[in-house]
């Protein structure tokens, strides 16, 4: 029922910025919690940030103060603004949509973010 398409990944230098976008198909975006997750080589996928339908946000400690998650319901899009990037942020970033009822999680294909020293 839902397809997620991420964009905005790329190569940046340490200290730089990047903005990721994820656009969802369907009609349930506005009532769904959205999230960004990342997975580095050899590591498990981890939470980066989430935003509820009401706009409440949550961040991993490692990105708090540097990353900002936001959403535009008119565009069915969630964003991740990444500032002060570090090499440790290098990973594939995945968009996630949590359908409220019936509960189900949809995942995007991922977009590569590489931060060079």
WOURDA-V412540 format. One record per helix or strand. SS is the DSSP state (~ for helix, > for strand). FROM is the first residue (numbers start at 1). LEN is the number of residues. If there is no record, write none. Layout:
# WOURDA-V412540
ss=SS from=FROM len=LEN
ss=SS from=FROM len=LEN
This chain:
# WOURDA-V412540
ss=> from=4 len=4
ss=> from=10 len=4
ss=> from=18 len=7
ss=~ from=29 len=3
ss=> from=33 len=7
ss=> from=46 len=6
ss=> from=57 len=3
ss=> from=67 len=6
ss=~ from=73 len=3
ss=> from=77 len=6
ss=~ from=87 len=3
ss=> from=91 len=10
ss=> from=103 len=5
ss=> from=111 len=6
